[in-house]
């Protein structure tokens, strides 16, 4: 049980993954802006996700 407590304690003080999460959030925000400002990209993404949905429903 002590090793589990040590694991949780180390997990809470470890800040290494925080930077990766911050970068992922920045990339997500930039992606949303790009999709919103470029109708061609939006239409292509809607089409791709539509095809994926149809394929998954058929499986």
PENOR-V72489 format. One record per residue. N is the residue number from 1. RES is the residue in one letter. SS is DSSP state (H for helix, E for strand, - for the rest). D_CENTER is the distance of its C-alpha to the mean C-alpha in whole Angstrom. Layout:
N|RES|SS|D_CENTER / N|RES|SS|D_CENTER
//
This chain:
1|X|-|33 / 2|X|H|33 / 3|X|H|31 / 4|X|H|28 / 5|X|H|29 / 6|X|H|29 / 7|X|H|25 / 8|X|H|24 / 9|X|H|26 / 10|X|H|24 / 11|X|H|21 / 12|X|H|21 / 13|X|H|23 / 14|X|-|21 / 15|X|-|19 / 16|X|H|18 / 17|X|H|14 / 18|X|H|14 / 19|X|H|14 / 20|X|H|11 / 21|X|H|9 / 22|X|H|11 / 23|X|H|11 / 24|X|H|7 / 25|X|H|8 / 26|X|H|10 / 27|X|H|9 / 28|X|H|7 / 29|X|H|10 / 30|X|H|12 / 31|X|H|11 / 32|X|H|12 / 33|X|H|15 / 34|X|H|16 / 35|X|H|15 / 36|X|H|17 / 37|X|H|20 / 38|X|-|20 / 39|X|H|22 / 40|X|H|22 / 41|X|H|18 / 42|X|H|18 / 43|X|H|20 / 44|X|H|19 / 45|X|H|16 / 46|X|H|17 / 47|X|H|20 / 48|X|H|18 / 49|X|H|16 / 50|X|H|19 / 51|X|H|20 / 52|X|H|18 / 53|X|H|19 / 54|X|H|22 / 55|X|H|22 / 56|X|H|20 / 57|X|H|23 / 58|X|H|26 / 59|X|-|25
//
